[in-house]
Amino acid sequence: MVANRSVPPSHLLPQVFYEDVAAALNWLTSTLGFSEYYRFKLPDGTLHGAMIYLGEAWVMLKSPGRTSTSPNKLGHSTQSLMIFVENVDAHREQSRSGGAVILEELFDTEYGERQYTVQDPQGHPWTFATHIRDVSPDAWGAIPAATRDC
């Protein structure tokens, strides 16, 4: 595999679309604690995209195109992202103090996560979580593919 310093080495790179990439970049870094890796502009100088990260989670922010738009323009969201952080309680406090709209308060899941969800100013939901215990999928009702009758 060829290394590429412009793209993180993970196997998944979500692209999240914003009507105003500059405002989104500012909010995500100042409120949710992401760091900017780089940004790129259109020939007219408009910010078209930015690569951000939080820990090992990488996300590409982009301006909408012919086949994509933001939740605010669409009227609802079509996906959400879950980002794992070291201390979800501290992260929630940072988000709250930064003015984030909390959609779902902190809670412990049956599958071993402590998590909460915020909504960014353009309508995207972001869930942040910390692993709090190891739970087998079948212990909370999931049916592993290897044991399922087809």
Contacts in CASP RR format, 6 or more apart in sequence:
PFRMAT RR
TARGET T0000
AUTHOR 0000-0000-0000
METHOD contacts of the structure
MODEL  1
MVANRSVPPSHLLPQVFYEDVAAALNWLTSTLGFSEYYRFKLPDGTLHGA
MIYLGEAWVMLKSPGRTSTSPNKLGHSTQSLMIFVENVDAHREQSRSGGA
VILEELFDTEYGERQYTVQDPQGHPWTFATHIRDVSPDAWGAIPAATRDC
3 9 0 8 1.000
6 38 0 8 1.000
6 51 0 8 1.000
7 13 0 8 1.000
8 51 0 8 1.000
8 53 0 8 1.000
8 58 0 8 1.000
10 56 0 8 1.000
10 58 0 8 1.000
13 58 0 8 1.000
13 59 0 8 1.000
13 60 0 8 1.000
14 59 0 8 1.000
14 60 0 8 1.000
14 81 0 8 1.000
15 59 0 8 1.000
15 60 0 8 1.000
15 61 0 8 1.000
15 62 0 8 1.000
15 68 0 8 1.000
16 24 0 8 1.000
16 59 0 8 1.000
16 60 0 8 1.000
16 61 0 8 1.000
16 62 0 8 1.000
16 81 0 8 1.000
16 124 0 8 1.000
17 61 0 8 1.000
17 62 0 8 1.000
17 63 0 8 1.000
17 64 0 8 1.000
17 65 0 8 1.000
17 68 0 8 1.000
17 69 0 8 1.000
17 70 0 8 1.000
18 24 0 8 1.000
18 61 0 8 1.000
18 62 0 8 1.000
18 63 0 8 1.000
18 64 0 8 1.000
18 70 0 8 1.000
18 122 0 8 1.000
19 63 0 8 1.000
19 64 0 8 1.000
19 69 0 8 1.000
19 70 0 8 1.000
19 72 0 8 1.000
19 73 0 8 1.000
19 122 0 8 1.000
20 122 0 8 1.000
21 39 0 8 1.000
21 47 0 8 1.000
21 48 0 8 1.000
21 49 0 8 1.000
21 50 0 8 1.000
21 61 0 8 1.000
21 62 0 8 1.000
21 63 0 8 1.000
22 47 0 8 1.000
23 121 0 8 1.000
23 122 0 8 1.000
24 61 0 8 1.000
24 120 0 8 1.000
24 121 0 8 1.000
24 122 0 8 1.000
25 36 0 8 1.000
25 39 0 8 1.000
25 47 0 8 1.000
25 50 0 8 1.000
25 52 0 8 1.000
25 61 0 8 1.000
27 120 0 8 1.000
27 121 0 8 1.000
28 34 0 8 1.000
28 52 0 8 1.000
28 61 0 8 1.000
28 120 0 8 1.000
29 35 0 8 1.000
29 36 0 8 1.000
29 52 0 8 1.000
30 98 0 8 1.000
31 94 0 8 1.000
31 95 0 8 1.000
31 98 0 8 1.000
31 99 0 8 1.000
31 100 0 8 1.000
32 54 0 8 1.000
32 91 0 8 1.000
32 94 0 8 1.000
32 95 0 8 1.000
32 100 0 8 1.000
32 118 0 8 1.000
32 120 0 8 1.000
32 126 0 8 1.000
32 128 0 8 1.000
33 54 0 8 1.000
33 91 0 8 1.000
33 94 0 8 1.000
34 52 0 8 1.000
34 53 0 8 1.000
34 54 0 8 1.000
34 59 0 8 1.000
35 52 0 8 1.000
35 53 0 8 1.000
35 54 0 8 1.000
36 50 0 8 1.000
36 51 0 8 1.000
36 52 0 8 1.000
37 50 0 8 1.000
37 51 0 8 1.000
37 52 0 8 1.000
37 53 0 8 1.000
37 58 0 8 1.000
38 50 0 8 1.000
38 51 0 8 1.000
39 47 0 8 1.000
39 49 0 8 1.000
39 50 0 8 1.000
39 51 0 8 1.000
40 47 0 8 1.000
40 48 0 8 1.000
40 49 0 8 1.000
40 50 0 8 1.000
41 47 0 8 1.000
41 48 0 8 1.000
42 48 0 8 1.000
42 63 0 8 1.000
46 63 0 8 1.000
47 63 0 8 1.000
48 62 0 8 1.000
48 63 0 8 1.000
49 60 0 8 1.000
49 61 0 8 1.000
49 62 0 8 1.000
49 63 0 8 1.000
50 60 0 8 1.000
50 61 0 8 1.000
51 58 0 8 1.000
51 59 0 8 1.000
51 60 0 8 1.000
51 61 0 8 1.000
52 58 0 8 1.000
52 59 0 8 1.000
52 60 0 8 1.000
52 61 0 8 1.000
53 59 0 8 1.000
54 83 0 8 1.000
54 85 0 8 1.000
55 85 0 8 1.000
57 81 0 8 1.000
57 83 0 8 1.000
57 84 0 8 1.000
59 81 0 8 1.000
62 68 0 8 1.000
64 70 0 8 1.000
64 73 0 8 1.000
70 122 0 8 1.000
70 123 0 8 1.000
70 124 0 8 1.000
71 77 0 8 1.000
71 78 0 8 1.000
71 122 0 8 1.000
71 123 0 8 1.000
71 124 0 8 1.000
72 122 0 8 1.000
72 123 0 8 1.000
77 123 0 8 1.000
77 124 0 8 1.000
77 125 0 8 1.000
80 117 0 8 1.000
80 124 0 8 1.000
80 125 0 8 1.000
80 126 0 8 1.000
80 127 0 8 1.000
81 124 0 8 1.000
81 125 0 8 1.000
81 126 0 8 1.000
81 127 0 8 1.000
82 115 0 8 1.000
82 127 0 8 1.000
82 128 0 8 1.000
82 129 0 8 1.000
83 126 0 8 1.000
83 127 0 8 1.000
83 128 0 8 1.000
83 129 0 8 1.000
84 128 0 8 1.000
84 129 0 8 1.000
84 130 0 8 1.000
84 131 0 8 1.000
85 91 0 8 1.000
85 128 0 8 1.000
85 129 0 8 1.000
85 130 0 8 1.000
86 130 0 8 1.000
87 130 0 8 1.000
88 106 0 8 1.000
88 114 0 8 1.000
88 115 0 8 1.000
88 116 0 8 1.000
88 128 0 8 1.000
88 129 0 8 1.000
88 130 0 8 1.000
89 106 0 8 1.000
89 114 0 8 1.000
89 130 0 8 1.000
91 128 0 8 1.000
92 102 0 8 1.000
92 106 0 8 1.000
92 116 0 8 1.000
92 128 0 8 1.000
95 102 0 8 1.000
95 116 0 8 1.000
95 118 0 8 1.000
95 128 0 8 1.000
96 102 0 8 1.000
100 118 0 8 1.000
100 119 0 8 1.000
100 120 0 8 1.000
101 118 0 8 1.000
101 119 0 8 1.000
102 116 0 8 1.000
102 117 0 8 1.000
102 118 0 8 1.000
103 117 0 8 1.000
103 118 0 8 1.000
103 119 0 8 1.000
103 125 0 8 1.000
104 115 0 8 1.000
104 116 0 8 1.000
104 117 0 8 1.000
104 127 0 8 1.000
105 116 0 8 1.000
106 114 0 8 1.000
106 115 0 8 1.000
106 116 0 8 1.000
107 114 0 8 1.000
107 115 0 8 1.000
107 116 0 8 1.000
108 114 0 8 1.000
108 132 0 8 1.000
109 115 0 8 1.000
110 135 0 8 1.000
110 140 0 8 1.000
111 135 0 8 1.000
111 137 0 8 1.000
111 140 0 8 1.000
111 142 0 8 1.000
112 131 0 8 1.000
112 132 0 8 1.000
112 133 0 8 1.000
112 134 0 8 1.000
112 135 0 8 1.000
113 129 0 8 1.000
113 130 0 8 1.000
113 131 0 8 1.000
113 132 0 8 1.000
114 129 0 8 1.000
114 130 0 8 1.000
114 132 0 8 1.000
115 127 0 8 1.000
115 128 0 8 1.000
115 129 0 8 1.000
115 130 0 8 1.000
116 127 0 8 1.000
116 128 0 8 1.000
117 125 0 8 1.000
117 126 0 8 1.000
117 127 0 8 1.000
117 128 0 8 1.000
118 125 0 8 1.000
118 126 0 8 1.000
118 128 0 8 1.000
119 125 0 8 1.000
119 126 0 8 1.000
120 126 0 8 1.000
137 143 0 8 1.000
137 144 0 8 1.000
138 144 0 8 1.000
138 147 0 8 1.000
END
